[in-house]
Amino acid sequence: MKYNISVSDDRKFILLKATGIINRLLVIQYFIEAHTLGKQEGINRYLVDFTECRNTDTVLRNYTLAYQDMKDPRIDQGARTALLVSFHDHSHDFLETLLRNSGNDVTLFHDHELALWHLTKG
């Protein structure tokens, strides 16, 4: 599993890009690192590029991530996140629903430009 966290060139969002199999333990580790950088830089918008990742967690583990792990105080509860995934990968669909229902501003995208627009609008 490889990942990279950086500030976008225009300094409007934090980019988290990962490849390989993804699970709740990796997601929470990556989100804490990304949100720590966001806090340091004064940025609360995140582009999470999981186009080369597949979510392998069970329904229960996805639920635990959304309703417990994401409540970590190091994660900005007011952040806006665009979750970019491959067009044919539906392994993240249920997690998006859980995250939204638990109060996180997370929206799933298949189109990079739409995800960027979502992050940088108003």
C-alpha positions in Angstrom: 0.0 0.0 0.0 1.4 3.3 -1.1 0.1 6.8 -0.2 1.0 10.4 -0.5 -0.4 13.5 1.3 0.3 17.0 0.0 -1.1 20.5 -0.3 -2.5 21.3 -3.7 -0.6 23.8 -5.9 -3.3 26.4 -5.4 -3.3 25.7 -1.6 -7.1 25.2 -1.6 -7.2 21.6 -0.5 -5.1 18.7 0.8 -4.6 15.8 -1.6 -4.5 12.3 -0.2 -3.7 9.7 -2.9 -3.4 6.0 -2.1 -3.1 2.8 -4.1 -3.9 -0.9 -3.3 -6.3 -2.5 -0.8 -7.8 -0.1 1.7 -9.4 -0.8 5.1 -10.6 1.2 8.0 -7.3 1.1 9.9 -5.4 2.5 6.9 -8.2 5.1 6.2 -8.2 6.5 9.7 -4.3 6.6 9.7 -4.3 8.5 6.4 -7.2 10.8 7.4 -5.5 11.7 10.7 -2.3 12.6 8.8 -4.1 14.5 6.2 -6.1 16.5 8.7 -3.0 17.2 10.8 -1.5 18.8 7.7 -4.7 20.6 6.9 -4.8 22.1 10.4 -1.1 23.2 10.1 -1.9 24.8 6.7 -5.3 26.3 7.6 -7.1 24.1 5.0 -10.2 22.1 5.7 -11.0 20.7 2.2 -9.7 17.3 1.1 -9.4 15.4 -2.2 -9.1 11.7 -1.4 -8.0 9.9 -4.5 -8.9 6.2 -4.1 -9.2 5.6 -7.9 -6.5 2.8 -7.4 -7.9 1.5 -4.1 -10.5 -1.1 -3.3 -12.4 -1.1 0.0 -12.2 -4.6 1.5 -13.9 -4.0 4.8 -17.1 -5.6 6.0 -20.3 -3.7 6.6 -19.5 -3.7 10.4 -16.0 -2.3 9.9 -17.3 0.4 7.5 -19.9 1.3 10.2 -17.2 1.4 12.9 -15.1 3.7 10.7 -18.0 6.1 10.0 -19.5 6.2 13.5 -16.5 5.8 15.8 -13.1 6.2 14.1 -14.0 9.4 12.2 -15.0 11.0 15.5 -11.3 11.2 16.4 -10.5 14.7 17.7 -7.6 15.0 15.2 -10.2 14.9 12.3 -11.9 18.2 11.5 -15.6 17.5 11.8 -16.3 20.6 9.6 -14.1 19.5 6.7 -15.4 19.0 3.2 -14.1 15.8 1.5 -14.4 14.7 -2.1 -13.8 11.0 -2.4 -12.6 10.2 -6.0 -13.0 6.5 -7.0 -12.8 4.5 -10.2 -16.0 4.5 -12.3 -16.5 0.7 -12.0 -15.5 0.4 -8.3 -18.6 0.4 -6.0 -16.7 -0.8 -2.9 -16.8 2.7 -1.5 -20.5 3.4 -2.1 -21.9 2.2 1.2 -19.1 3.9 3.1 -20.1 7.3 1.6 -23.6 6.7 2.8 -22.5 5.9 6.3 -20.1 8.8 6.4 -22.8 11.3 5.3 -25.3 9.8 7.7 -22.9 10.2 10.6 -22.5 13.9 9.8 -19.4 14.0 7.7 -19.3 16.1 4.5 -18.1 13.4 2.2 -19.2 13.1 -1.4 -18.1 10.4 -3.8 -17.0 11.3 -7.3 -16.0 9.4 -10.4 -14.9 12.6 -12.3 -11.8 14.5 -11.2 -13.0 17.9 -12.4 -16.3 17.6 -10.6 -14.5 16.6 -7.4 -12.3 19.7 -7.7 -15.2 21.9 -8.4 -17.0 20.6 -5.3 -14.0 21.4 -3.2 -13.3 24.9 -4.5 -16.8 26.2 -5.0 -18.0 28.9 -2.6 
